[in-house]
Amino acid sequence: MTEWRRIQMRDLMVEFHDGPHATPAPANAGPIYLGIKNITDAGVLDLRDIRHIGEADYARWTRRATPEPGDVVFTYEATLHRYALIPDGFRGCLGRRLALIRPDRSVVLPRFLHFLMLGPTWRATVTDRIISGSTVDRIPIIEFPEFPIDLPGLATQHAVVGVLGALDDLIENNRRRIELLEQMGQAIYREWFVRFRYPGHEDATLVDSPLGLIPEGWEVKPLAAIVNLDRTAVQPRRFPGEVFDHYSIPAFDSGRLPVIDAGETIKSGKFLLTSPAVLVSKLNPRIERTWFVELGSHRRSVASTEFLILRPQAGFSLEFLYLLTRSSSFQERMRELSGGTSTSHQRAKPADFLGIEIVAPPVLLADQLVDAVASQLRMARIFRVEASRLAAIRDLLLPKLVTGQIEVSKLDLDAVVESVA
C-alpha cells in the first residue's frame, strides 16, 4: 500500500451538504424528493417508489445544494451505511437524513469514492464514530469532514473502477435485457387480454360485462376461480443443519433471486415451496413485487409469509398468472385494497386479493400465451442468474480492491470468476 495515503474527507470534497430538516408537501409530479428508502444497502439508487416535490418547494429545497451527476449521497441518521451515486439526468433534491458529497475529481474519482464507501474500512470508520441517540443512531455531520480515509493515487483508482465498473456495467446491461424481455411478455398479454387483439379476434363479438365490453365466451371471475393459494407452513429453525433457498422481500429487491440461508438463521415461520409458483407480495402493494419461481436446486425452498403463494388451476399456466398479476390494472386493484397505519406497513388481505375480478379467456387461448411468451420469460430468468453471478464476483472483489489487499495489476480475474461459477 505504498501509494496509498491517509487524508481527511475534507481533502477530497469540493462541497458537502446535508438535506433540509423538514419535509415538503408531496406533489403528483415534478422533481424527485430523495428519501432513505431510495438508497439500497447494495449502493444502488432505487427510484421505483418515489415521492415528488412541487417546483416552488424544489427551488427552496435546493438552495444549499442541487444534486448533480457524480455526487455521492448517503444516509447519516436512522438507517446508516447506505451510499449511492447520482446518475445522469437526475432532477431532484435531498430529503431528510441524507447528505451529499461533491468529490474533487483531481483527488478522487466519484465512482471510486462510491466503491470505497461501500467497503469494510470505511464502514468501520463510520461505525466507530456513530452517536447512539435515544431513538436513532446518527453520524455527527459536523465532524464528518474530519473523518479519515485511505486513498490511492488516481492511476490505481482508474484501474479499480475499470474492474468493478465493468462488472457493474454488465449487471446493468443484464438488468436492461431482463426489463426488455419482461416488457415484451407484458405487451403480448396486454394486446391479447386487455385490448382483446388476440389471434382470431377479428371474428369476435364484444358483449357487456361488469368490467366493460369483453369478447363473447370470456367470463368475469374472481381471481380465486383460477388460482390456488398455498399456505403450507414450515419452521426452518427446527432444521438447523439444513440449508434453504430463501425467497424474501430483500432478496426480491436485490435481484429477484433467493438467498441461501441456514435453517438456524431463519428465525420466523415461512411458507414451504414444493413446486413452481407465482409469488405476489401483499406488503406495500404500491411497490410491485411479483416473482415467477422455478425450483431448480436440490435444496428445499421457503418464502416469506409476506408473499401470497399462487398456482394456477387447470386450464391456466404460470405464465398467464404471472403476467396477469403484474398487469397495471391488477396492480391498481391491489393498491386500492391495501390497508395499514403507514405507507411502509400497508398490506393486501388475502381474501380481498382473491376476490379481485378478472377477465378469464377461453382455456385454449390461455394455453397459446405460453407459446408466445415462455421463451422471453425463461431468457429473463437466465439473465437474472447471470446478473447474480456477476454481483457475487463484484462483492468478492470490492472489499479487497478498495483496501489495497489485492493489487489490480496482479488480479487473476479468471480465477475469481471460476471461484463463483
C-alpha positions as CSV (number, residue, x, y, z in Angstrom):
1,M,0.0,0.0,0.0
2,T,3.0,2.3,-0.6
3,E,1.0,4.6,-2.9
4,W,-2.0,4.8,-0.5
5,R,-2.2,7.8,1.8
6,R,-4.5,8.7,4.7
7,I,-6.3,12.0,4.4
8,Q,-9.4,13.6,5.8
9,M,-12.8,13.7,4.0
10,R,-12.5,17.5,3.6
11,D,-9.4,16.9,1.4
12,L,-11.4,15.2,-1.3
13,M,-14.6,17.2,-1.3
14,V,-15.5,20.5,-3.1
15,E,-18.9,20.6,-1.5
16,F,-20.6,18.8,1.4
17,H,-24.2,19.4,2.5
18,D,-27.0,17.7,4.5
19,G,-30.6,17.9,3.4
20,P,-33.2,20.2,4.9
21,H,-34.5,19.1,8.3
22,A,-38.1,19.3,7.1
23,T,-40.4,17.5,4.6
24,P,-42.2,19.4,1.8
25,A,-45.8,18.7,0.8
26,P,-46.0,15.8,-1.7
27,A,-46.8,16.5,-5.4
28,N,-48.3,14.3,-8.1
29,A,-45.4,15.1,-10.4
30,G,-42.2,17.1,-10.6
31,P,-38.7,16.7,-9.2
32,I,-37.8,13.7,-7.1
33,Y,-37.6,14.1,-3.3
34,L,-34.9,11.5,-2.3
35,G,-35.5,9.5,0.8
36,I,-33.7,6.8,2.7
37,K,-35.8,4.2,1.0
38,N,-34.4,5.3,-2.3
39,I,-30.9,4.1,-1.4
40,T,-30.3,0.4,-1.1
41,D,-27.8,-1.5,1.1
42,A,-26.1,-2.6,-2.1
43,G,-25.3,1.0,-3.0
44,V,-27.9,1.4,-5.8
45,L,-30.3,4.4,-6.3
46,D,-33.8,2.7,-6.3
47,L,-36.4,5.0,-7.9
48,R,-39.3,2.5,-8.1
49,D,-41.1,4.2,-5.3
50,I,-40.5,7.9,-5.4
51,R,-42.1,11.0,-3.9
52,H,-42.4,14.1,-6.0
53,I,-41.9,17.7,-4.9
54,G,-43.5,20.8,-6.4
55,E,-41.5,23.3,-8.4
56,A,-41.8,26.1,-5.7
57,D,-40.6,23.7,-3.0
58,Y,-37.9,22.4,-5.2
59,A,-36.4,25.9,-5.5
60,R,-36.3,26.2,-1.7
61,W,-35.0,22.6,-1.1
62,T,-32.1,23.1,-3.4
63,R,-30.8,26.5,-2.2
64,R,-27.9,24.8,-0.4
65,A,-27.2,22.1,-2.9
66,T,-28.7,20.6,-6.1
67,P,-27.6,17.0,-6.7
68,E,-25.5,16.6,-9.8
69,P,-24.2,13.6,-11.7
70,G,-21.3,12.1,-9.8
71,D,-22.3,13.3,-6.4
72,V,-22.3,10.7,-3.7
73,V,-25.5,10.8,-1.5
74,F,-25.6,8.9,1.8
75,T,-27.7,8.3,4.9
76,Y,-26.5,9.9,8.1
77,E,-29.3,9.1,10.5
78,A,-31.6,6.1,11.4
79,T,-30.6,3.7,8.6
80,L,-26.9,4.0,8.1
81,H,-24.2,2.7,5.7
82,R,-26.2,3.5,2.5
83,Y,-24.4,5.2,-0.4
84,A,-25.4,5.9,-4.0
85,L,-24.1,7.9,-7.0
86,I,-26.4,10.5,-8.6
87,P,-26.8,9.4,-12.3
88,D,-27.0,11.5,-15.4
89,G,-30.5,13.0,-16.0
90,F,-31.4,13.1,-12.3
91,R,-33.5,16.1,-11.2
92,G,-34.4,16.2,-7.5
93,C,-33.4,17.2,-4.1
94,L,-32.1,15.7,-0.8
95,G,-34.6,14.5,1.7
96,R,-34.3,14.4,5.5
97,R,-31.4,12.4,6.9
98,L,-29.5,12.4,3.7
99,A,-26.2,14.2,2.9
100,L,-24.3,14.9,-0.3
101,I,-20.6,14.8,-1.2
102,R,-19.3,16.5,-4.3
103,P,-15.9,14.9,-4.9
104,D,-12.9,16.9,-6.0
105,R,-12.1,15.0,-9.2
106,S,-8.5,16.0,-9.1
107,V,-8.2,13.9,-6.0
108,V,-10.8,11.1,-6.2
109,L,-12.9,9.6,-9.0
110,P,-16.6,9.8,-8.0
111,R,-17.1,6.1,-8.8
112,F,-14.1,5.0,-6.8
113,L,-15.3,7.0,-3.8
114,H,-18.6,5.3,-4.1
115,F,-17.0,1.9,-4.2
116,L,-14.6,2.8,-1.3
117,M,-17.6,3.9,0.9
118,L,-19.2,0.5,0.3
119,G,-16.0,-1.2,1.6
120,P,-15.1,-2.6,5.1
121,T,-12.6,0.0,6.1
122,W,-14.9,3.0,5.6
123,R,-17.8,1.1,7.3
124,A,-15.5,0.6,10.3
125,T,-14.5,4.2,10.3
126,V,-18.2,5.3,10.3
127,T,-19.2,2.7,12.9
128,D,-16.6,3.9,15.3
129,R,-18.0,7.4,15.2
130,I,-21.7,6.7,15.3
131,I,-23.6,8.6,18.0
132,S,-26.3,6.4,19.6
133,G,-29.3,8.5,20.5
134,S,-32.5,7.7,22.4
135,T,-34.4,6.9,19.2
136,V,-31.9,6.5,16.3
137,D,-28.2,6.3,15.6
138,R,-26.6,9.1,13.6
139,I,-23.3,10.2,12.1
140,P,-22.1,13.5,13.5
141,I,-22.4,15.6,10.4
142,I,-20.4,18.5,11.8
143,E,-17.4,16.1,12.4
144,F,-17.8,14.2,9.1
145,P,-15.2,16.4,7.1
146,E,-12.6,15.3,9.6
147,F,-13.2,11.5,9.2
148,P,-10.0,9.8,8.0
149,I,-10.0,7.9,4.7
150,D,-7.3,5.9,2.9
151,L,-6.9,6.8,-0.8
152,P,-4.6,5.5,-3.6
153,G,-3.4,7.6,-6.5
154,L,-5.6,8.3,-9.5
155,A,-3.9,5.6,-11.6
156,T,-4.9,2.9,-9.2
157,Q,-8.4,4.4,-8.8
158,H,-8.9,4.3,-12.6
159,A,-7.7,0.6,-12.6
160,V,-10.1,-0.4,-9.8
161,V,-13.0,1.5,-11.4
162,G,-12.2,-0.3,-14.6
163,V,-12.7,-3.7,-13.0
164,L,-15.6,-3.0,-10.6
165,G,-17.2,-0.6,-13.1
166,A,-17.1,-3.1,-15.9
167,L,-18.9,-5.7,-13.6
168,D,-21.5,-3.1,-12.7
169,D,-22.0,-2.2,-16.3
170,L,-22.5,-5.9,-17.2
171,I,-25.0,-6.2,-14.4
172,E,-26.8,-3.1,-15.6
173,N,-26.9,-4.5,-19.2
174,N,-28.4,-7.7,-17.9
175,R,-31.0,-5.6,-15.9
176,R,-32.0,-3.8,-19.1
177,R,-32.2,-7.0,-21.1
178,I,-34.4,-8.5,-18.3
179,E,-36.6,-5.4,-18.4
180,L,-37.0,-5.6,-22.2
181,L,-37.9,-9.2,-22.2
182,E,-40.4,-8.7,-19.4
183,Q,-41.9,-5.8,-21.3
184,M,-42.2,-8.0,-24.4
185,G,-44.2,-10.5,-22.4
186,Q,-46.4,-7.8,-20.8
187,A,-47.0,-6.3,-24.2
188,I,-48.3,-9.6,-25.6
189,Y,-50.5,-10.1,-22.5
190,R,-51.9,-6.5,-22.8
191,E,-52.6,-6.9,-26.5
192,W,-54.4,-10.2,-26.1
193,F,-56.2,-9.9,-22.8
194,V,-56.7,-6.2,-22.3
195,R,-57.1,-4.8,-25.8
196,F,-58.6,-8.2,-27.0
197,R,-56.4,-8.2,-30.1
198,Y,-55.7,-11.9,-29.8
199,P,-55.3,-14.4,-32.6
200,G,-58.7,-14.7,-34.4
201,H,-60.1,-11.6,-32.6
202,E,-61.4,-10.3,-36.0
203,D,-64.4,-12.6,-35.7
204,A,-65.2,-11.9,-32.1
205,T,-68.3,-10.1,-30.8
206,L,-68.0,-7.9,-27.7
207,V,-70.6,-8.1,-25.0
208,D,-71.3,-6.2,-21.8
209,S,-69.8,-7.4,-18.5
210,P,-69.2,-5.9,-15.0
211,L,-65.7,-4.9,-16.3
212,G,-66.9,-3.4,-19.5
213,L,-67.0,-4.9,-23.0
214,I,-65.4,-8.3,-23.3
215,P,-65.3,-10.9,-26.1
216,E,-68.3,-13.2,-26.2
217,G,-67.4,-16.5,-24.4
218,W,-65.0,-14.8,-22.0
219,E,-66.0,-14.6,-18.3
220,V,-65.6,-12.2,-15.4
221,K,-64.5,-14.2,-12.4
222,P,-62.8,-13.6,-9.0
223,L,-59.1,-14.5,-9.1
224,A,-59.9,-17.4,-6.7
225,A,-61.7,-19.1,-9.6
226,I,-58.4,-19.7,-11.5
227,V,-55.8,-19.9,-8.7
228,N,-55.0,-21.9,-5.6
229,L,-53.4,-20.2,-2.6
230,D,-50.8,-22.3,-0.9
231,R,-50.3,-21.8,2.9
232,T,-48.0,-24.8,3.6
233,A,-46.0,-23.6,6.7
234,V,-42.6,-24.6,7.9
235,Q,-40.3,-23.5,10.8
236,P,-36.8,-23.6,9.2
237,R,-35.1,-23.1,12.6
238,R,-36.3,-26.6,13.5
239,F,-33.8,-27.9,10.8
240,P,-30.6,-26.2,12.0
241,G,-28.4,-28.5,9.8
242,E,-30.3,-27.8,6.6
243,V,-29.7,-25.1,4.1
244,F,-32.7,-23.4,2.3
245,D,-33.3,-21.3,-0.8
246,H,-35.0,-18.3,0.9
247,Y,-37.4,-16.2,-1.1
248,S,-37.6,-13.0,0.9
249,I,-38.6,-9.4,0.2
250,P,-35.0,-8.2,0.5
251,A,-33.9,-11.0,-1.9
252,F,-36.5,-9.9,-4.4
253,D,-35.4,-6.2,-4.2
254,S,-31.7,-7.2,-4.6
255,G,-32.2,-9.0,-7.9
256,R,-35.1,-11.4,-7.7
257,L,-33.0,-14.5,-6.8
258,P,-33.3,-16.4,-3.5
259,V,-30.6,-16.2,-0.9
260,I,-29.1,-19.4,0.6
261,D,-29.7,-19.4,4.4
262,A,-29.1,-22.0,7.1
263,G,-32.2,-23.1,9.0
264,E,-30.9,-21.7,12.3
265,T,-30.6,-18.2,10.8
266,I,-34.2,-18.1,9.7
267,K,-36.0,-17.1,12.9
268,S,-39.6,-16.8,11.8
269,G,-42.0,-19.2,10.2
270,K,-42.1,-19.4,6.4
271,F,-44.1,-20.9,3.6
272,L,-42.7,-24.1,2.1
273,L,-42.4,-24.0,-1.7
274,T,-42.9,-27.5,-3.1
275,S,-43.4,-26.7,-6.8
276,P,-43.1,-23.7,-9.2
277,A,-45.4,-20.8,-8.2
278,V,-46.1,-17.1,-8.6
279,L,-45.3,-15.1,-5.5
280,V,-47.1,-11.8,-5.1
281,S,-46.1,-9.5,-2.2
282,K,-49.0,-8.4,0.0
283,L,-46.7,-5.9,1.7
284,N,-46.7,-2.3,0.4
285,P,-48.6,-3.0,-2.8
286,R,-47.6,0.4,-4.2
287,I,-44.3,-1.4,-5.0
288,E,-44.9,-4.2,-7.5
289,R,-43.2,-7.4,-6.3
290,T,-44.3,-10.4,-8.4
291,W,-42.0,-13.4,-8.6
292,F,-42.0,-16.2,-11.1
293,V,-40.4,-19.0,-9.1
294,E,-39.0,-22.2,-10.7
295,L,-37.3,-24.5,-8.2
296,G,-34.1,-25.7,-9.7
297,S,-31.8,-26.6,-6.8
298,H,-31.5,-29.7,-4.6
299,R,-32.3,-27.5,-1.5
300,R,-35.7,-27.0,-0.1
301,S,-37.2,-23.6,-0.7
302,V,-39.1,-21.3,1.7
303,A,-40.8,-18.0,1.1
304,S,-41.6,-15.1,3.4
305,T,-45.1,-15.0,4.7
306,E,-45.4,-11.5,3.2
307,F,-45.8,-13.3,-0.1
308,L,-49.0,-14.9,-1.4
309,I,-48.1,-18.3,-3.0
310,L,-50.2,-18.8,-6.1
311,R,-50.5,-21.7,-8.5
312,P,-52.9,-21.8,-11.5
313,Q,-55.9,-24.1,-11.6
314,A,-56.4,-26.5,-14.5
315,G,-56.5,-24.7,-17.9
316,F,-54.2,-21.8,-16.9
317,S,-50.5,-21.5,-16.8
318,L,-47.9,-19.9,-14.5
319,E,-47.0,-17.6,-17.4
320,F,-50.6,-16.4,-17.6
321,L,-50.9,-16.0,-13.9
322,Y,-47.6,-14.1,-13.7
323,L,-48.5,-11.6,-16.4
324,L,-52.0,-11.2,-15.1
325,T,-50.8,-10.3,-11.6
326,R,-48.2,-8.0,-13.0
327,S,-50.6,-6.1,-15.3
328,S,-51.2,-2.4,-14.5
329,S,-54.9,-2.9,-14.0
330,F,-54.4,-5.7,-11.5
331,Q,-51.7,-3.9,-9.6
332,E,-54.0,-0.8,-9.3
333,R,-56.7,-3.0,-7.7
334,M,-54.1,-4.3,-5.3
335,R,-53.2,-0.8,-4.2
336,E,-56.9,0.0,-3.7
337,L,-57.3,-2.9,-1.4
338,S,-54.2,-2.3,0.8
339,G,-54.6,-1.1,4.3
340,G,-52.3,-0.1,7.1
341,T,-51.2,2.5,9.6
342,S,-48.5,3.9,7.3
343,T,-47.2,3.7,3.8
344,S,-44.5,1.3,5.0
345,H,-46.8,-1.2,6.6
346,Q,-49.7,-1.5,4.1
347,R,-50.9,-5.0,3.2
348,A,-53.4,-6.5,0.9
349,K,-55.6,-9.0,2.7
350,P,-55.6,-12.5,1.1
351,A,-59.3,-12.7,0.9
352,D,-59.6,-9.4,-0.8
353,F,-56.8,-10.3,-3.1
354,L,-58.5,-13.5,-4.2
355,G,-61.7,-11.5,-4.7
356,I,-60.3,-9.2,-7.4
357,E,-62.4,-9.6,-10.5
358,I,-60.5,-10.6,-13.7
359,V,-61.5,-11.3,-17.3
360,A,-60.8,-15.0,-17.9
361,P,-60.3,-16.0,-21.5
362,P,-61.1,-19.4,-23.0
363,V,-58.6,-22.1,-21.9
364,L,-57.3,-22.7,-25.4
365,L,-56.3,-19.0,-25.8
366,A,-54.7,-19.0,-22.4
367,D,-52.6,-22.0,-23.5
368,Q,-51.5,-20.2,-26.6
369,L,-50.0,-17.5,-24.4
370,V,-47.4,-20.0,-23.1
371,D,-46.0,-20.5,-26.6
372,A,-45.9,-16.7,-27.2
373,V,-44.1,-15.6,-24.1
374,A,-42.4,-18.6,-22.4
375,S,-39.1,-18.2,-24.2
376,Q,-38.9,-14.5,-23.3
377,L,-39.6,-15.1,-19.6
378,R,-37.2,-18.0,-19.5
379,M,-34.4,-15.9,-21.0
380,A,-35.1,-13.2,-18.5
381,R,-34.6,-15.7,-15.7
382,I,-31.3,-16.8,-17.2
383,F,-30.1,-13.2,-17.4
384,R,-31.1,-12.7,-13.8
385,V,-29.0,-15.7,-12.7
386,E,-26.1,-14.3,-14.7
387,A,-26.5,-10.9,-13.1
388,S,-26.5,-12.5,-9.6
389,R,-23.2,-14.3,-10.5
390,L,-21.6,-11.1,-11.7
391,A,-22.8,-9.3,-8.5
392,A,-21.2,-12.1,-6.4
393,I,-17.9,-11.5,-8.2
394,R,-18.1,-7.8,-7.7
395,D,-19.0,-8.3,-4.0
396,L,-16.0,-10.6,-3.6
397,L,-13.5,-8.2,-5.2
398,L,-14.8,-4.8,-3.9
399,P,-13.6,-5.0,-0.3
400,K,-10.2,-6.3,-1.4
401,L,-9.6,-3.8,-4.2
402,V,-10.7,-0.7,-2.2
403,T,-8.4,-1.5,0.7
404,G,-5.3,-2.4,-1.3
405,Q,-5.4,-6.1,-0.3
406,I,-5.3,-7.0,-4.0
407,E,-3.3,-5.1,-6.5
408,V,-5.2,-4.6,-9.7
409,S,-2.1,-5.4,-11.8
410,K,-1.9,-8.8,-10.1
411,L,-5.6,-9.7,-10.2
412,D,-6.4,-13.0,-11.8
413,L,-10.0,-12.3,-12.8
414,D,-10.4,-15.6,-14.5
415,A,-9.6,-17.4,-11.2
416,V,-12.1,-15.2,-9.4
417,V,-14.8,-15.9,-11.9
418,E,-14.1,-19.6,-11.6
419,S,-14.5,-19.4,-7.8
420,V,-18.1,-18.3,-8.0
421,A,-19.1,-20.3,-11.1
